[in-house]
Amino acid sequence: MIIDGKQISEDIKQEVKAEAEKLKAERGITPGLAFILVGENPASQSYVKSKGKACEEIGFYSVTEKLPATVSEHDVLEMIRGFNNDPKIHGILTQLPLPAHISEQKVIETILPEKDVDGFHPVNVGRMLIGLKGFLPCTPAGIWELLKRSSINPAGKHVVIVGRSNIVGKPVAAILMQKKEWANAIVTVAHTAAPDISYYTKQADILIAAVGKARAITAEMVKPGAVVIDVGINKIADASTKTGFRTVGDVDFERVKDIASAITPVPKGVGPMTIAMLMVNTLRAARGNVYYSRAGQTAPEMYQAS
Amino acid sequence: MIIDGKQISEDIKQEVKAEAEKLKAERGITPGLAFILVGENPASQSYVKSKGKACEEIGFYSVTEKLPATVSEHDVLEMIRGFNNDPKIHGILTQLPLPAHISEQKVIETILPEKDVDGFHPVNVGRMLIGLKGFLPCTPAGIWELLKRSSINPAGKHVVIVGRSNIVGKPVAAILMQKKEWANAIVTVAHTAAPDISYYTKQADILIAAVGKARAITAEMVKPGAVVIDVGINKIADASTKTGFRTVGDVDFERVKDIASAITPVPKGVGPMTIAMLMVNTLRAARGNVYYSRAGQTAPEMYQAS
């Protein structure tokens, strides 16, 4: 099975759109998202543009503030405080990375936890590990939702995560080890310090690759029948394309797909889920109730308060 | 090797005492710890008594507020707010469990993060998982310190943790998976959902048992040469003792000690470390700089700001 992240993300966006219309009709609230974009990083520009477009599609209000790379940290923090106090804005997203003279951690911690739709504030990270309601970071939440909507239940399974970043590896581990439905996995977090990473990957019932290295996970490293989730986005040279490059994941898709029971492609796997879950988080922020989507629930139940 | 937690904890307390004297001499600050004890739970009473005694031994100021089990949640929170504003108090500890009508989470979140010497506030939990400075919860911090002071470096090793509580399993995993010196381990969190827990325990280079079940980890479940850390405190019937019971760990110590390269006994293993690390956290709170103890550092360096 090829897990169609593109389709699933479109389904979710449609569900969010319907929920947002209901929220507007019933309570007069339009979910609002503020983007802060510092400098001219092309990837950041492109991400913010895609996120803004998603807001438009589903009827969210959004505002994008573009600041020069020379802006002071003080001015960025002041702008965040402004959005913290703005009742039209329910979610605030400062696109990372930021120029070196601005502390990313200070920026993250200045955003009110209840407007932290990226799920990066320590309060939300802590609540996630403890198992309390909060905003889950978008990519890990997207991975979880892909599993649920593909009827892949991690309970009792060995989930091996390769990579331990704060935006993917660590939060995915925190989510899937919880004693909750659609979680409850035995979780291993493996990384570059392992003398032989394949010792771990070969054990995985569900393998989550967040290595940041093109096709680092080869077929020899995967147990036949495993579920493989590829979080990588790597550009490699390809003379046959117009641009001279193409995008591949952290998994050698062409060979691994023949032995995996299910696998996400790159592109159109995990990638589009990140934006979809950002929309879910913003809807939840606008509703004023922050909670995890729950076991066996698909929309619209997953958008109800718990 | 039998890891002598009792001795190591005494060493740490002596170091903290010396540091506290210096703090008093140089800046006129005496570290102060407030205990809130609700109800008549004998185990809680005994824990608070031991912690108060440790404060006395090392020259900390401490105050213990005993409240009846019928006290309202409001009154407990007001008491915490009072200590939050009390400059003589640097750490606040509400002994858990609390009566059912009082929300433990509300209590934990009312304590200022900078006075949360138990390391249970979501801000501190989140900072721990992200890898930032903060208060580490005392038992996990004690396990980490036992490893360091026994020259057991988890880097690149397979650490298998059995149990995923918020006070042991999850935070130990969060600490040991960080890309830091004396951490950097491949971490597996196993638990009751595993069809066969021994599949995981047998792989452990370092096995951390926090199961809460007397001698659940048998010799067959341990790889020869493994380091075994036993976090369990279980009372079992024993007619040969005065009290009619004795305390054993989660590990079958008598048999496992013959195959492990190092092992903590119960009692006098992890147990005494919890109080020692509470003293360390309180000293750090009093100094006003909160940080992790760092690689290869023993006192007094581990008490310096990083």
Interface residues (C-beta under 8 A of the other chain):
Chain A: Q105 H121 P122 V123 N124 V125 G126 R127 M128 L129 I130 G131 L132 A155 G156 R164 N166 K170 P171 A173 A174 M177 Q178 K179 N184 A185 I186 V187 T188 V189 A190 H191 A193 A194 P195 Y200
Chain B: Q105 H121 P122 V123 N124 V125 G126 R127 M128 L129 I130 G131 L132 G134 A155 G156 R164 N166 K170 P171 A173 A174 M177 Q178 K179 N184 A185 I186 V187 T188 V189 A190 H191 A193 A194 P195 Y200
